[in-house]
Structure formats: structure tokens, C-alpha cells
Amino acid sequence: MAEGQINPGSGRRVRATYIVIGAGTLIATAFMFSLPVYFSATDPADASPSIVALGIAAASVTLAFLLAAVVQGVLAVGNDRVDLPRVRASARIARIGGYIGWCGAPTPLVLGTLLYFVADDGFGVMLGLICTVCCLIPAWVSGTTFRLATRLSHARPT
């Protein structure tokens, strides 16, 4: 097992950073998901549930990859040592989740815009924009997790 040495005393801080990233993203995404679900329930149009379902699906997949990367990162750091293969796996998982989030984020907005032009549903554009932001939060945090894991993967080998 390849291990790397990080600065003395920083292992606990890195683990705490990973945990804060995961918990903060869960809280922010749960709060952001409540808005489109509420607006979808109060919308008189029929097409808004499809926008919300599409946005929640894209954000959920991104969030699942992000949480997997965070768990791998937490498990990779122990005291002042880093399990290099596990940290590199965390970086790869975070990168894949970020790509999924950035590619899936515009989809609800495009669907809402199409509904605006086809069915004259201005509410769909607003709902699509909110769902896009819901997708971008875990995608952006996946990029942050990727950068953290990449920095850790360059630890001094022991």
C-alpha cells in the first residue's frame, strides 16, 4: 500500500474539511431541492414536474458521486499519512461527478425555455433556472473536492 506523508497535525484538519464539504453540500442541496418541489406542487401547468424530475435526477447523480468521493477521501487520510491510491480514486470520482453535474445542469433550463416557447409557460423558465442551480451546487463542490484530493495525492511518499 503506497502511503504519503503530509504535514504534522494536518490529517485531522483534512478529514474535518472532507466532512464539512459533504455535510454542507447535503444541507445546501436539500434546501435548494425544496424550492422546485414546492413551486412544482403549486404550478397550474402540467409540464413542471418533468423539469423538476430532470433537475433532481441530474443533481442526485452528481451528489452521489460527490459523497462517494468524500467518503473515499475521509478513509484515505489517517493521522499524518495519506493512502495515495485511495486519494487518487477520490479525485477520479469527484471529477466524474463534476462532469455529470456540469453537463446535466443546463438540461432543466433548456426544457423550461422550450416550454416557454412552445406552451407559453413562463413559470417553466424560472423552475428550470432553480433546478439548474440545484445541479450546479454539487458540481461546483465536486470540483473543490477534486482539487483537495489532487493536492493530497502529491504528498511525499514514505
N, C-alpha and C positions, 0 to 999 in steps of 0.2 A: 504494500500500500504506500503510495507516494504521499508524503506529507510536506507541508511548507511551514516555515516559521514566520509568525507575524510579531509585531512589536509587543513587548511585555505588557500585560494588563489590558490589551485591546480586544481579546477574544470575547469577553463578556459584553463589551460595548458593541461589537459587531453582531453578536446574537440578539442583543436588545434592538439594534437597528432593524434587523430582519423581522423581528416580531412586531415592531411598530409599523413597518411597511405593510405587513399582512393584515393587522388589526385595523389600521387606518383605512386601508383600501376597502375592507369589508364594510366598515361603518359608512364610508362615503358612498359606496355603490348601493348599499341598502337604502340610504336616504334618497339617492338620486332615482332609484327604481320606483320609489313610492309616488313620485310626481307623475310619470307617464301612466302608471296603473290607475291613479286617481283620475287623471284627465281622460283616459280611455273609458273609464266607467261612466263619466258624466257627459261624454260626447254623444250627440244625437246621430252622428254619421255611423255607417256600418263598417267602414274600412279601417278605422283607427286601431282595432285590436290586432290587425295584421302588422301594422307599423310597430306596435309595442312588442309583439311576439318576436319580430325580426330583431329589434334592438336588444331585447332581453337575451335572445339566443346568442347573438354575437358577443355581448358583454359577458355572458356566463361562461362561454368557452374561454375567452381571454382571462377571466377571473380564475377559472380552474387551472389554467397553465401558470398563472402568476402564483397562486397558492402552492402549487407543486414546486415551483422554483424557490419559494420562500422556505418550504419545509426542507428541501434539499440543502439550501444554504444554512439553515439552523443546524441541521445534522452534520454539516461539513466542518463547522467551527467548534473546536473544543479547546478550552483554556487558551493557550497561545499557539496552537497548531491548527493547520487547515488541511483537510483531506482534499488534495488537489483534483483528483478525478471527479469527486462529488461536486466540488465548486464549479468545475467546468460544465458538468451536467446541469447544474442550476443555471448557469449563464445561457446554455443552449435552450433550455426550457423557457426561460424568460424571453429570449429573443423570438422564439416561435410564437409565444403568446402575444408578444408585442406586434408581430407582423399580422397575426389574425385580427387583433383589435384595430390596427390602423387600416387594414383592408376592409373589415366589416363595418367600421363606423359610418362611412358615408351612405351605406345602403338604406337605413331608415329615412335619412334626409332625402335621398333620391326618390324613394317611394312616396314620401309625403309631398314632394314637389310634383311628381306625376299625378297624384290625386288632386292636387290643386288645379292643374291644367285640364285634367280630364273631367273631374266631377265638381270643380269649383269649391273644393273643400279647403279653405284657408287654415282650418284647425289642424289638418294633417301636416302642414309645413311646420307649425310650432311643435307638434308632437314628435315629428321626425328630428327636429333640431334638439329637443330634450333627450331623445333616445341616442342621438349621435354623441352628445356629451357624456351620457352614461357609458357608452362604449369607449370613449377616449380616456376616461379616468384610469381604468385598469391597464389600458395600452401604454399610457404615459408612465405609470408606475412600473410596468414591466421593463421599460427602458432604463429606469433608475435601478431596478434590481439587477438588470444585465450589467450595468456599469459597475455596481458594487461587486458582483461576482467576478467580473473580469479583473478588477483591481486585486481581489483576493487571490485569483489564480496566478498572479505574478509574484507570489510570496517566495521567500528564499527556501529552496529545497533543503531538507535535512538528510 
